[in-house]
Amino acid sequence: MPSYHIRALSIKATGALLGVLSLLAQAAPALTTPHIKVDQFGYLASSKKVAVVANPVRGSNAGTPYLPGSGAQQFQVRRWADNAVVLSGTLSVWNGGAVHTQSGDQGWWFDFSALTTPGTYYVFDTLNQVGSHPFEVGNQVYDKVLKQAGRMFFYQRANFAKQVPYAEVAWADAAAYNGANQDRYARNHLSKGDASTARDLRGGWMDAGDTNKYTTFAEAAVLQLLEAYRLSPSAFKDDWNIPESGNGVPDLLDEVRWELDFLQRMQDATGTNGLFLKVGLDTYSGDVAPVSQDTRPRYYVGECTSSTLSGAAMFAAAHSTYKALPSQGAYAVNLLTRAEAAWARAKVTTRSFTSFQSSCDNNDIKSGNADRSAQDQRASAVVAAAYLFEATGKPEYSAFVDANYRSVQPLSDGWWGPYTQVTETALLRYAKLPSATAATKADLLAAKKNSQVFSLAEQTASTDLYQAYVADPEFGWGHNARRANVGSGNLNNVSFGINPDQSSQYVRLAEQHLHWLHGANPLGLVMLSNMGASGAENSVRQIYHQAYADGTAWDDAKTSQYGPAPGYLVGGPNKNYSGPRSDIRNQPPQKAYVDWNTSADKAWEISEPAIYYQSAYLLLLSRLMVPAPVPPPTVRETVVYGDALAASWSDWSWDVTSNYKTTSPKKEGSYALRAAYKPWGGVSLRAANAIALSSPNAGLALWAYSAKAMSINVYTQSSDSGVSSPAKVVALAANAWTEVRLSRGEIGQASIKRITLQNNAGSANVVIYDQLRITE
């Protein structure tokens, strides 16, 4: 027999009977089945839309078989408001009726992609007279979801009161860990009785279900949230109803700043420009909710190479994000100063990146071990160097990336997998910087182009009934974050112009991973907590978290007074669960999940949230909320002068003495071009054949340096005797490299045969030039 249920009704106080009758009158359909799986929030109008219809054969729900109407036109999409049929179709059977091993389900697909009209709908089985959960179609279907998921970070703030109107009444609480011997006065865990070791380490986010704060664990969260904004800025508004809302800064960046300000205190507390490793409790006993009532003392673990490198990476990436906001310019400068100071400190403590501390954390502070392997620390260094080079253009940083990128994942093992998403994105950013080393850029882009990890082949082959394939080993601790990272890995191909002919397939696959997280999975469960008010009829009810612990008023979204705060992404199915519950260990991988939160049987391995799970989800969600990003233009370069004048170019200069092998200063590489000008002299370089400026993005680029403030004229010619382009007067500051760029529009010509860099003065001057190139 099919498994049906009457739609859930929330009824309280007097008038309950009238409430029931009223809701029943509005409910459509009257009966729903959990076996028609949809994204319970909805679908963008342009998205492919496929409901998965499942008959459970093995696993926790195998006792509720479901045989759908598989005849012609027996499935429909109906409008929620009035039951009007807007689309009809026929199921397609998956894999000839085979049982899907990962889920234990037999299944069918119902494709309703033709539905693009905004509205609220449900899928209906005309044979069994049952429907799916409701879902919306439109271009704002995820706006409320993004806001609630983003507000998770507000509820994770340490040392900050969550007060009405910013916190909902159910989850309001006073500031936690602000008492004596707590975060404002945290002591060194090695000298707990010594008040002189106290440091002000307030702020930041509680890491996960525990309330500790970790520098290394914050790295992925901070970097992914920064990239979420950079890749999809229009998804983030200034309206999350947090105290900073309305200040002109997107609330996502306000939340990240809360963490960055804490990390600055972790740096300042060392006195060396390194960063402390973590802050927290030294015991598992004594958890209390609400968290503001926790009076246990808090301690810190001191400086470590791992935390210093993580800090350098986060501060550098944050600089590149915040500098784009006019009101955040000074803050961005401070972040860059801190990033470079942390990098300099790491150079000392790692002996120029040859020796890394990997046993700073003795597990005295419970619970997570914040140490990182030497390999992981080298990856943090590569990430930091990539963002530092983007911010400064200094050769030291590009040289470090060039020397080390192949020694860290994903290059070291060739697997561009879900564990290295942060490193991948930083490297792809480096590969798109015009002044980055050409050979490294080409190698990175080719490696990403040729990678085959992110399930595209399985998608084409329909390997997964739920259309969001990941291999069995990925159903482990933190599965949901890895799944989100798989989606973002596909979208990186789109954002960074990899295999552009497959862009639509990458977006489609990323969307399917999002739909899986939103309930189109074997459990029919939205993997976010307490999202009933945001459009999910069956979302996670319990999470493993001190603030929402078993037996408290915040325990269960349906049976306790309040339930957990909305929008927390849990770890998800874990086939490697090590606790005593056989109803988890004996499940197919996609069903290795139970909605519970007790510590005695290790619920933290499945239902615990974490800031780095949340960041992975927000990165994926935000990138799919806006139209598919346009790949950055492919930059092709004709190098005129790198370390030498290109073979096809000759020197037609006048009144100048040129040295093509000067070594100091130089922008990058081994040499630069030193031009000792007489009054009005010119460096003029001629190509054997004119270079066509065929792309709208084409232009001329170079770097120039002068020991004193002066100016030069830059112009081009399309032929030896042709009219020169309008001269661009470029002011050079003293003792600084100036980047010079002329767009195709500024040049005003269809090609370049001669490039002239003229002394714009009636006196002698010396200018150093480097990296002169024509970009297309």
C-alpha positions as MATLAB code, in Angstrom:
seq = 'MPSYHIRALSIKATGALLGVLSLLAQAAPALTTPHIKVDQFGYLASSKKVAVVANPVRGSNAGTPYLPGSGAQQFQVRRWADNAVVLSGTLSVWNGGAVHTQSGDQGWWFDFSALTTPGTYYVFDTLNQVGSHPFEVGNQVYDKVLKQAGRMFFYQRANFAKQVPYAEVAWADAAAYNGANQDRYARNHLSKGDASTARDLRGGWMDAGDTNKYTTFAEAAVLQLLEAYRLSPSAFKDDWNIPESGNGVPDLLDEVRWELDFLQRMQDATGTNGLFLKVGLDTYSGDVAPVSQDTRPRYYVGECTSSTLSGAAMFAAAHSTYKALPSQGAYAVNLLTRAEAAWARAKVTTRSFTSFQSSCDNNDIKSGNADRSAQDQRASAVVAAAYLFEATGKPEYSAFVDANYRSVQPLSDGWWGPYTQVTETALLRYAKLPSATAATKADLLAAKKNSQVFSLAEQTASTDLYQAYVADPEFGWGHNARRANVGSGNLNNVSFGINPDQSSQYVRLAEQHLHWLHGANPLGLVMLSNMGASGAENSVRQIYHQAYADGTAWDDAKTSQYGPAPGYLVGGPNKNYSGPRSDIRNQPPQKAYVDWNTSADKAWEISEPAIYYQSAYLLLLSRLMVPAPVPPPTVRETVVYGDALAASWSDWSWDVTSNYKTTSPKKEGSYALRAAYKPWGGVSLRAANAIALSSPNAGLALWAYSAKAMSINVYTQSSDSGVSSPAKVVALAANAWTEVRLSRGEIGQASIKRITLQNNAGSANVVIYDQLRITE';
ca = [
       0.000    0.000    0.000;
       1.193    3.553   -0.658;
       2.250    5.607    2.352;
       0.169    8.767    2.721;
      -0.350   11.347    5.409;
      -2.655   14.293    5.959;
      -0.717   17.532    5.650;
       0.795   18.596    8.960;
      -1.222   21.209   10.839;
       0.133   23.560   13.491;
      -2.711   24.343   15.882;
      -2.523   25.991   19.295;
      -4.886   27.657   21.793;
      -8.654   27.951   21.535;
     -10.493   27.714   18.293;
      -8.469   24.643   17.356;
     -11.334   22.945   15.566;
     -12.055   25.993   13.426;
      -8.356   26.210   12.665;
      -8.349   22.596   11.495;
     -11.337   23.093    9.232;
      -9.899   26.282    7.787;
      -6.520   24.747    7.024;
      -8.072   21.624    5.548;
     -10.132   23.773    3.235;
      -6.963   25.439    1.976;
      -4.765   22.349    1.881;
      -3.951   21.083   -1.581;
      -3.613   18.209   -1.996;
      -5.557   16.692    0.876;
      -3.013   13.870    1.070;
       0.732   14.074    0.537;
       3.226   11.282    0.138;
       6.889   11.461    1.161;
       7.777    9.371   -1.904;
       7.485   12.218   -4.408;
      10.730   14.118   -3.827;
      11.019   17.779   -4.782;
      13.051   20.792   -3.718;
      10.718   21.935   -0.964;
      11.713   25.578   -1.394;
      11.334   25.555   -5.147;
      13.013   26.075   -8.491;
      14.257   29.029  -10.463;
      12.119   29.620  -13.529;
      14.959   28.723  -15.894;
      16.055   25.600  -13.989;
      15.544   22.026  -15.046;
      12.862   20.602  -12.758;
      12.633   16.877  -12.107;
      10.716   15.214   -9.278;
      12.142   11.889   -8.128;
       9.417    9.343   -7.420;
      10.730    6.593   -5.145;
       9.627    3.147   -4.090;
      11.786    2.251   -1.047;
      13.033   -1.333   -1.224;
      15.874   -1.257    1.301;
      16.670    0.978    4.218;
      14.801    2.757    6.989;
      11.623    3.420    4.979;
      11.443    0.071    3.178;
       8.236   -0.727    5.044;
       6.319    1.947    3.148;
       6.239    0.827   -0.505;
       4.881    3.136   -3.160;
       3.810    2.215   -6.705;
       3.016    5.398   -8.648;
       0.786    5.902  -11.630;
       3.167    5.181  -14.470;
       0.690    5.338  -17.362;
       0.480    8.116  -19.911;
      -0.211   11.573  -18.449;
      -0.836   10.184  -14.957;
       1.404   12.753  -13.264;
       0.517   16.411  -13.092;
       1.712   19.708  -11.729;
      -1.138   21.528  -10.029;
      -1.376   25.056   -8.728;
      -1.495   25.120   -4.950;
      -4.086   27.876   -4.650;
      -6.866   26.255   -6.667;
      -5.705   22.766   -7.745;
      -5.691   23.834  -11.400;
      -3.687   21.457  -13.613;
      -0.904   23.422  -15.290;
       1.110   20.546  -16.762;
       0.694   16.816  -17.338;
       3.243   14.169  -18.158;
       4.385   10.574  -17.930;
       6.986    9.096  -15.609;
      10.223    7.736  -17.010;
      11.554    4.705  -15.189;
      15.104    4.906  -13.862;
      17.557    2.242  -15.005;
      14.934   -0.249  -16.170;
      13.387   -0.550  -12.708;
      16.623   -1.473  -10.920;
      17.147   -0.706   -7.244;
      19.560    2.173   -6.693;
      22.323    0.827   -4.472;
      23.215    4.075   -2.676;
      19.633    4.740   -1.598;
      17.933    1.343   -1.666;
      15.161    2.837   -3.788;
      13.514    1.945   -7.062;
      12.534    5.074   -8.905;
      11.060    7.177  -11.671;
      11.539   10.739  -12.903;
       8.876   13.309  -13.654;
      10.284   16.177  -15.694;
       8.267   19.396  -15.412;
      10.927   21.801  -16.671;
       8.413   23.346  -19.052;
       6.798   25.061  -16.056;
       8.287   28.567  -15.809;
       5.338   30.686  -14.616;
       5.952   31.999  -11.076;
       3.676   30.505   -8.437;
       3.228   27.789   -5.829;
       2.618   24.243   -7.061;
       2.691   20.560   -6.194;
       3.231   17.359   -8.157;
       0.169   15.076   -8.199;
      -0.183   11.326   -8.831;
      -3.626   10.882  -10.384;
      -3.673    7.111   -9.782;
      -3.053    7.270   -6.038;
      -4.592   10.730   -5.581;
      -1.637   12.028   -3.581;
       0.718   14.913   -4.044;
       4.148   16.187   -3.153;
       5.072   18.894   -0.701;
       4.438   22.359   -2.155;
       7.190   24.240   -3.931;
       7.546   27.611   -5.600;
       8.722   28.561   -9.064;
      10.263   31.974   -9.599;
      13.461   33.934   -9.401;
      13.212   34.779   -5.682;
      12.454   31.303   -4.343;
      15.714   31.101   -2.372;
      15.847   34.661   -1.004;
      14.309   33.769    2.360;
      16.390   30.603    2.577;
      19.628   32.522    2.025;
      18.701   35.011    4.712;
      17.896   32.338    7.300;
      21.013   30.330    6.483;
      23.105   33.491    6.716;
      21.584   34.401   10.071;
      23.018   31.165   11.445;
      26.276   33.100   11.833;
      24.493   35.766   13.893;
      23.225   33.068   16.255;
      26.760   31.642   16.400;
      28.280   34.938   17.558;
      30.145   34.610   20.837;
      30.160   37.385   23.464;
      27.181   39.072   21.832;
      23.617   39.379   23.096;
      20.962   38.100   20.705;
      18.155   40.499   21.473;
      14.769   41.284   19.979;
      14.195   42.595   17.314;
      17.351   41.045   15.794;
      16.793   37.670   17.398;
      13.418   36.029   17.283;
      11.901   35.726   20.762;
      12.397   31.964   20.855;
      16.185   32.290   20.427;
      16.927   35.527   22.263;
      19.751   35.225   24.794;
      22.175   37.399   26.712;
      25.838   37.557   25.725;
      27.772   34.387   26.507;
      31.318   34.039   27.903;
      31.719   37.659   28.963;
      32.341   36.867   32.627;
      35.469   36.620   34.745;
      38.096   34.271   33.323;
      36.157   34.008   30.080;
      36.797   35.393   26.603;
      37.662   38.974   27.597;
      40.170   37.606   30.097;
      41.089   34.220   28.641;
      44.278   32.700   30.024;
      46.918   30.510   28.464;
      45.888   26.878   28.823;
      49.438   26.067   29.956;
      49.285   28.634   32.793;
      45.690   28.610   33.980;
      46.515   30.096   37.366;
      48.546   32.980   35.957;
      46.405   36.098   35.533;
      49.239   37.820   33.647;
      48.560   35.576   30.660;
      45.007   36.932   30.261;
      44.154   38.301   26.813;
      41.050   39.955   25.375;
      39.842   37.388   22.832;
      36.191   38.347   22.612;
      34.119   38.097   19.453;
      34.084   35.616   16.618;
      31.791   32.694   15.921;
      31.269   29.576   17.953;
      32.669   26.900   15.692;
      29.950   24.253   15.588;
      27.814   22.470   18.168;
      30.582   23.268   20.622;
      31.207   26.897   21.596;
      34.969   27.046   21.047;
      36.605   29.380   18.537;
      39.360   28.179   16.217;
      41.601   30.123   13.845;
      42.402   27.191   11.561;
      38.810   25.941   11.431;
      37.642   29.443   10.514;
      39.782   29.532    7.369;
      37.419   27.612    5.091;
      34.355   29.414    6.441;
      35.757   32.911    6.023;
      37.272   32.283    2.589;
      34.124   30.643    1.217;
      31.885   33.440    2.491;
      34.179   36.058    0.965;
      34.140   34.207   -2.344;
      30.357   33.842   -2.135;
      30.110   37.618   -2.117;
      32.740   38.174   -4.811;
      31.200   35.629   -7.162;
      27.547   36.630   -6.596;
      27.400   40.075   -4.960;
      23.831   40.739   -6.058;
      22.594   37.809   -3.953;
      23.553   39.565   -0.722;
      21.537   42.458    0.619;
      21.736   44.700    3.667;
      18.501   43.318    5.129;
      19.189   40.254    7.281;
      17.791   41.967   10.377;
      21.056   41.932   12.264;
      22.259   44.973   14.255;
      24.401   46.117   11.320;
      21.549   45.962    8.781;
      21.048   49.240    6.943;
      24.653   50.418    7.280;
      25.304   50.223    3.542;
      27.408   47.064    3.776;
      25.915   43.705    2.722;
      25.073   41.814    5.906;
      27.136   38.822    4.848;
      30.230   41.032    5.017;
      29.115   42.449    8.359;
      28.996   38.898    9.674;
      32.419   38.069    8.249;
      33.786   41.234    9.830;
      32.570   39.988   13.222;
      34.894   37.013   12.766;
      37.745   39.055   11.254;
      37.725   41.441   14.211;
      38.121   38.473   16.548;
      40.980   37.137   14.435;
      42.692   40.513   14.697;
      42.596   40.136   18.480;
      44.064   36.646   18.095;
      46.918   38.292   16.152;
      47.386   41.259   18.473;
      47.477   38.992   21.529;
      50.657   37.280   20.354;
      52.772   40.418   20.130;
      54.583   38.834   17.178;
      52.031   39.218   14.326;
      51.382   35.490   14.492;
      47.945   34.236   15.530;
      46.742   32.179   18.478;
      45.299   28.771   17.599;
      42.031   28.551   19.545;
      39.939   29.673   22.519;
      37.516   27.584   24.533;
      36.633   25.252   27.387;
      38.871   22.639   28.947;
      36.103   20.211   29.841;
      33.260   18.276   28.243;
      31.140   18.449   31.397;
      28.920   21.324   32.413;
      27.189   22.188   29.126;
      24.194   24.392   29.779;
      21.487   26.079   27.730;
      20.960   28.903   27.218;
      24.651   29.399   26.590;
      24.685   32.773   28.389;
      24.430   30.821   31.671;
      27.710   29.006   31.057;
      30.186   30.352   33.638;
      33.060   27.946   32.966;
      36.479   29.580   32.436;
      37.920   29.833   28.937;
      41.513   29.381   27.812;
      43.576   29.825   24.689;
      46.246   27.873   22.846;
      49.102   30.096   21.758;
      50.690   30.921   18.436;
      51.226   28.170   15.877;
      52.469   28.196   12.282;
      49.133   26.766   11.139;
      47.029   29.547   12.665;
      49.393   32.250   11.427;
      49.159   30.990    7.851;
      45.376   30.691    8.114;
      45.238   34.271    9.362;
      47.406   35.511    6.500;
      45.104   33.827    3.970;
      41.916   35.174    5.530;
      43.177   38.749    5.936;
      44.546   38.845    2.377;
      41.349   37.531    0.810;
      39.268   39.887    2.935;
      41.299   42.858    1.723;
      40.419   42.096   -1.897;
      36.740   41.874   -0.952;
      36.329   44.885    1.335;
      38.395   47.284   -0.774;
      35.609   47.232   -3.371;
      33.236   48.928   -0.893;
      33.854   52.688   -0.601;
      33.079   52.759    3.122;
      35.509   49.928    3.865;
      38.692   51.289    2.297;
      40.557   51.961    5.544;
      39.487   48.605    6.930;
      40.759   46.873    3.792;
      44.146   48.583    4.095;
      44.416   47.407    7.710;
      43.598   43.851    6.665;
      46.334   43.871    4.042;
      48.853   45.206    6.560;
      47.921   42.379    8.910;
      48.097   39.784    6.138;
      51.606   40.821    5.154;
      52.690   40.936    8.799;
      51.362   37.417    9.369;
      53.122   36.222    6.206;
      56.406   37.729    7.389;
      55.979   36.062   10.781;
      55.224   32.707    9.144;
      58.389   32.989    7.067;
      60.339   33.181   10.315;
      58.524   30.491   12.296;
      58.456   28.021    9.393;
      62.102   28.697    8.449;
      61.051   29.993    5.058;
      58.235   27.452    4.745;
      60.373   24.389    5.341;
      59.278   23.431    8.886;
      55.689   23.490   10.133;
      54.392   23.031   13.688;
      51.799   20.252   13.703;
      51.452   19.472   17.432;
      50.489   22.783   19.038;
      47.134   21.475   20.242;
      47.343   18.948   23.088;
      43.526   18.590   23.266;
      43.378   20.275   26.657;
      40.772   22.627   25.202;
      37.833   20.506   24.099;
      36.973   19.253   21.614;
      38.332   19.775   18.113;
      42.035   19.311   17.471;
      43.004   22.498   15.635;
      46.419   21.293   14.444;
      46.997   20.916   10.713;
      49.434   18.785    8.800;
      52.456   20.258    7.066;
      50.769   19.576    3.728;
      47.633   21.476    4.757;
      49.711   24.367    6.059;
      51.599   24.593    2.787;
      48.217   24.779    1.045;
      47.234   27.682    3.336;
      50.492   29.377    2.391;
      49.732   28.960   -1.322;
      46.234   30.379   -0.783;
      47.638   33.303    1.194;
      50.262   33.982   -1.469;
      47.676   33.931   -4.258;
      45.465   36.487   -2.520;
      48.476   38.574   -1.446;
      49.692   38.704   -5.035;
      46.236   39.769   -6.178;
      46.321   42.540   -3.568;
      49.892   43.781   -4.013;
      51.384   42.480   -7.259;
      54.613   41.761   -5.366;
      56.838   39.194   -7.078;
      57.541   37.401   -3.791;
      53.992   36.104   -3.655;
      53.687   35.009   -7.267;
      57.065   33.298   -6.971;
      55.790   31.347   -3.982;
      52.672   30.229   -5.824;
      54.748   29.237   -8.852;
      57.158   27.194   -6.738;
      54.553   25.441   -4.593;
      51.195   25.078   -6.349;
      52.048   21.655   -7.743;
      53.028   20.340   -4.307;
      49.546   20.855   -2.790;
      46.129   19.490   -3.606;
      44.412   19.529   -6.016;
      47.526   19.582   -8.219;
      49.623   17.154   -6.166;
      47.229   14.253   -6.704;
      45.253   15.509   -9.716;
      41.926   15.262   -7.870;
      39.967   18.516   -7.886;
      37.683   17.143   -5.201;
      35.365   18.535   -2.537;
      38.028   18.677    0.173;
      40.143   21.391   -1.468;
      37.516   23.820   -2.733;
      39.164   26.778   -0.963;
      42.570   26.113   -2.529;
      41.011   25.478   -5.926;
      39.211   28.810   -6.005;
      42.280   30.757   -4.878;
      44.396   29.118   -7.586;
      41.811   29.797  -10.268;
      41.738   33.429   -9.188;
      45.509   33.517   -9.538;
      45.221   31.955  -12.989;
      43.061   34.867  -14.132;
      45.368   37.643  -12.907;
      46.967   39.360  -15.943;
      50.343   39.774  -14.226;
      50.571   36.224  -12.831;
      53.187   33.938  -14.332;
      51.965   32.799  -17.749;
      53.241   29.226  -17.509;
      51.642   28.696  -14.103;
      48.338   30.132  -15.298;
      48.269   27.877  -18.334;
      49.108   24.821  -16.250;
      46.395   25.550  -13.665;
      43.683   26.115  -16.243;
      44.671   23.026  -18.210;
      44.643   20.902  -15.041;
      41.165   22.095  -14.103;
      39.940   21.705  -17.676;
      41.095   18.094  -17.798;
      39.843   17.081  -14.344;
      36.982   14.569  -14.302;
      35.994   14.509  -10.656;
      32.750   16.391  -10.350;
      30.250   13.817  -11.528;
      29.592   15.086  -15.044;
      30.121   11.631  -16.545;
      27.810   10.063  -13.934;
      25.227   12.737  -14.637;
      25.326   11.993  -18.351;
      25.076    8.268  -17.656;
      22.181    8.735  -15.177;
      24.166    6.815  -12.566;
      22.292    8.325   -9.616;
      18.541    8.029   -9.161;
      18.644   11.359   -7.305;
      20.648   13.020  -10.112;
      23.360   14.351   -7.786;
      26.021   11.684   -7.757;
      28.869   11.546   -5.279;
      30.868    8.388   -4.594;
      30.210    6.204   -1.540;
      33.288    7.425    0.397;
      31.842   10.964    0.425;
      28.969    9.824    2.651;
      31.033   10.408    5.775;
      31.314   13.008    8.512;
      30.301   16.395    7.055;
      28.768   14.920    3.911;
      26.451   17.866    3.269;
      29.357   20.322    3.105;
      31.243   18.107    0.687;
      28.136   17.831   -1.473;
      27.840   21.621   -1.549;
      31.527   21.827   -2.493;
      30.922   19.437   -5.395;
      28.303   21.860   -6.663;
      30.631   24.823   -6.286;
      33.409   22.943   -8.049;
      31.149   22.639  -11.068;
      30.279   26.321  -10.901;
      33.973   27.208  -10.792;
      34.160   25.855  -14.319;
      31.539   28.409  -15.307;
      32.895   31.343  -13.315;
      36.473   30.887  -14.495;
      35.730   29.967  -18.102;
      36.661   26.267  -18.035;
      35.120   24.173  -20.842;
      32.565   26.896  -21.667;
      30.692   24.632  -24.069;
      29.627   22.575  -21.036;
      28.551   25.506  -18.837;
      24.860   24.618  -18.871;
      25.661   21.077  -17.744;
      27.803   22.357  -14.880;
      25.011   24.642  -13.698;
      22.460   21.865  -14.024;
      24.559   19.499  -11.942;
      25.192   22.137   -9.267;
      21.442   22.764   -9.068;
      20.783   19.061   -8.516;
      23.125   19.007   -5.519;
      21.230   21.969   -4.111;
      17.882   20.224   -4.711;
      19.244   17.140   -2.895;
      20.027   19.309    0.135;
      16.548   20.834   -0.107;
      14.692   17.539    0.182;
      15.051   15.817   -3.196;
      16.870   12.983   -1.451;
      15.889    9.486   -0.245;
      14.897   10.843    3.170;
      12.725   13.601    1.719;
      14.423   15.794    4.334;
      15.570   19.398    3.971;
      19.024   19.392    5.553;
      18.488   22.755    7.284;
      17.019   23.100   10.755;
      13.500   24.282   11.536;
      12.645   25.753    8.144;
       8.881   25.290    8.265;
       8.269   29.031    8.303;
      10.545   29.433    5.301;
       8.772   26.977    3.034;
      10.038   23.495    3.961;
       7.437   21.055    5.239;
       9.963   18.441    6.304;
      13.201   19.969    7.573;
      15.675   18.879   10.253;
      14.051   18.972   13.675;
      17.036   18.398   15.980;
      20.686   19.413   15.812;
      23.609   18.490   18.021;
      24.480   21.831   19.648;
      24.977   23.061   23.197;
      22.448   25.853   22.708;
      19.768   23.485   21.378;
      20.515   20.406   23.419;
      18.440   17.318   24.083;
      15.789   17.889   26.735;
      15.814   21.693   26.528;
      13.135   24.024   25.188;
      15.188   24.189   21.981;
      15.517   20.451   21.459;
      12.996   19.593   18.729;
      11.227   21.793   16.181;
       7.996   19.819   16.586;
       7.906   18.486   20.140;
       9.756   21.046   22.288;
       8.710   24.600   23.044;
      10.887   26.269   20.403;
      13.219   23.901   18.622;
      16.595   24.999   17.266;
      17.065   28.296   15.463;
      16.315   28.071   11.732;
      18.774   27.577    8.937;
      21.555   25.416   10.412;
      22.979   22.915    7.901;
      23.702   19.586    9.601;
      26.530   17.202    8.732;
      24.197   14.779    6.973;
      24.279   11.056    6.142;
      27.363    9.294    7.469;
      27.895    5.662    6.532;
      30.985    5.686    8.765;
      28.981    6.492   11.897;
      30.793    4.884   14.842;
      28.072    5.010   17.493;
      25.820    2.220   18.724;
      22.733    2.872   16.579;
      22.326    0.011   14.141;
      19.488    1.882   12.407;
      22.173    4.164   11.017;
      25.073    1.792   10.482;
      23.005   -0.711    8.485;
      21.532    1.791    6.023;
      22.362    2.448    2.367;
      24.775    5.426    2.294;
      22.147    8.026    1.373;
      19.895    6.955    4.255;
      22.562    6.777    6.991;
      20.867    9.544    8.953;
      18.554    9.907   11.939;
      17.046   13.192   13.129;
      18.243   13.254   16.764;
      20.798   15.025   18.975;
      21.857   12.986   22.026;
      25.514   12.742   22.987;
      25.435    9.227   24.449;
      25.233    7.691   20.976;
      27.428   10.201   19.109;
      24.827   12.298   17.344;
      27.568   14.819   16.597;
      28.796   12.571   13.794;
      25.570   13.226   11.893;
      23.422   16.093   13.158;
      26.031   18.639   14.261;
      26.270   21.890   12.280;
      29.481   23.856   11.715;
      30.435   27.245   10.312;
      32.378   25.567    7.476;
      29.382   23.401    6.547;
      27.297   26.573    6.472;
      29.774   28.493    4.324;
      29.916   25.692    1.757;
      26.120   25.726    1.520;
      25.853   29.523    1.250;
      28.522   29.592   -1.450;
      26.565   27.104   -3.550;
      23.143   28.612   -2.880;
      24.139   32.207   -3.634;
      25.845   31.269   -6.907;
      22.657   29.619   -8.131;
      20.343   32.455   -7.058;
      21.521   34.826   -9.742;
      21.758   34.278  -13.496;
      24.591   31.962  -14.473;
      27.796   34.000  -14.222;
      29.428   35.072  -17.451;
      32.919   33.577  -17.745;
      35.687   36.164  -17.509;
      37.144   36.984  -20.900;
      39.939   34.687  -21.931;
      43.114   36.739  -21.768;
      45.561   36.055  -24.588;
      48.773   37.976  -24.413;
      51.394   38.938  -26.931;
      54.477   39.570  -24.836;
      56.515   42.438  -26.249;
      59.004   42.588  -23.385;
      59.223   40.118  -20.518;
      62.810   39.356  -19.656;
      63.875   40.252  -23.190;
      62.507   41.962  -26.267;
      60.409   39.420  -28.163;
      62.012   37.945  -31.267;
      59.495   39.495  -33.663;
      60.058   42.998  -32.291;
      62.868   45.490  -32.943;
      64.046   48.675  -31.244;
      63.296   51.894  -33.171;
      63.934   54.223  -30.213;
      65.484   57.724  -30.280;
      67.361   59.837  -27.756;
      67.416   57.056  -25.178;
      69.916   54.503  -23.915;
      68.138   51.175  -23.313;
      69.333   48.336  -21.083;
      67.166   45.256  -21.537;
      68.887   43.327  -18.720;
      68.642   45.571  -15.678;
      68.007   43.634  -12.462;
      66.982   46.310   -9.981;
      64.275   47.283   -9.717;
      62.200   44.762  -11.646;
      58.496   43.975  -11.433;
      58.769   40.217  -11.974;
      60.957   37.680  -13.678;
      64.727   38.157  -13.962;
      65.151   41.448  -15.824;
      63.530   44.770  -16.640;
      64.076   47.389  -19.366;
      65.935   50.509  -18.186;
      65.383   53.589  -20.356;
      67.806   56.505  -19.750;
      66.029   59.310  -21.619;
      67.337   62.518  -23.066;
      64.782   65.359  -23.202;
      61.693   64.184  -25.174;
      63.398   60.888  -26.036;
      61.323   57.823  -26.784;
      61.439   54.049  -26.401;
      59.784   52.862  -29.598;
      59.308   49.168  -30.335;
      58.241   47.847  -33.741;
      56.576   44.508  -34.599;
      57.480   42.627  -37.762;
      53.737   42.263  -38.381;
      50.917   44.328  -36.943;
      49.043   42.706  -34.016;
      45.270   42.788  -34.524;
      43.090   44.050  -31.655;
      40.195   41.760  -32.483;
      38.517   41.539  -29.075;
      36.616   44.295  -27.215;
      38.837   43.393  -24.259;
      42.065   43.946  -26.210;
      44.550   46.589  -25.187;
      48.078   47.459  -24.118;
      49.476   46.802  -20.618;
      52.815   47.440  -18.934;
      54.438   48.448  -15.638;
      56.588   51.580  -15.212;
      58.856   52.751  -12.372;
      60.690   56.014  -11.763;
      62.847   57.155   -8.865;
      61.225   60.594   -9.058;
      57.766   61.879   -9.880;
      57.394   62.510  -13.612;
      55.182   61.609  -16.568;
      55.438   59.705  -19.838;
      53.423   59.714  -23.062;
      52.167   56.333  -24.282;
      50.883   55.904  -27.845;
      50.773   53.375  -30.681;
      50.741   53.208  -34.467;
      49.062   50.664  -36.737;
      51.755   51.045  -39.435;
      55.227   52.533  -39.745;
      53.856   55.659  -41.349;
      50.412   55.590  -39.792;
      48.815   58.196  -37.555;
      49.600   57.738  -33.875;
      46.881   56.991  -31.374;
      46.022   59.770  -28.920;
      48.869   59.988  -26.411;
      47.979   58.893  -22.901;
      49.850   60.965  -20.341;
      50.749   58.704  -17.423;
      51.901   60.223  -14.126;
      54.542   58.135  -12.353;
      54.865   58.456   -8.583;
      58.330   58.383   -7.079;
      59.777   54.988   -6.131;
      56.658   52.999   -7.004;
      55.517   50.722   -9.803;
      52.605   52.113  -11.825;
      50.431   49.856  -13.960;
      49.642   51.358  -17.367;
      46.703   50.137  -19.450;
      45.236   51.358  -22.735;
      41.974   49.815  -23.862;
      41.164   49.210  -27.511;
      38.823   52.175  -27.329;
      41.577   54.448  -26.010;
      43.979   53.268  -28.678;
      41.388   53.918  -31.357;
      43.009   51.607  -33.890;
      42.360   48.060  -35.069;
      45.979   46.918  -34.684;
      49.353   47.748  -33.183;
      52.633   47.784  -35.096;
      54.601   50.288  -33.009;
      54.488   51.107  -29.298;
      56.088   54.319  -28.071;
      56.870   55.274  -24.466;
      58.103   58.881  -24.555;
      59.746   61.050  -21.918;
      57.235   63.863  -21.380;
      59.829   66.421  -20.286;
      62.556   68.670  -21.608;
      64.983   67.161  -19.107;
      66.725   63.813  -18.755;
      64.858   61.056  -16.904;
      65.222   57.344  -16.179;
      62.260   54.981  -16.309;
      62.190   51.207  -15.747;
      59.665   49.194  -17.792;
      58.532   45.612  -17.274;
      55.939   43.135  -18.552;
      55.005   45.070  -21.706;
      52.294   43.107  -23.507;
      49.293   43.329  -25.810;
      46.228   41.648  -24.305;
      43.332   40.224  -26.294;
];
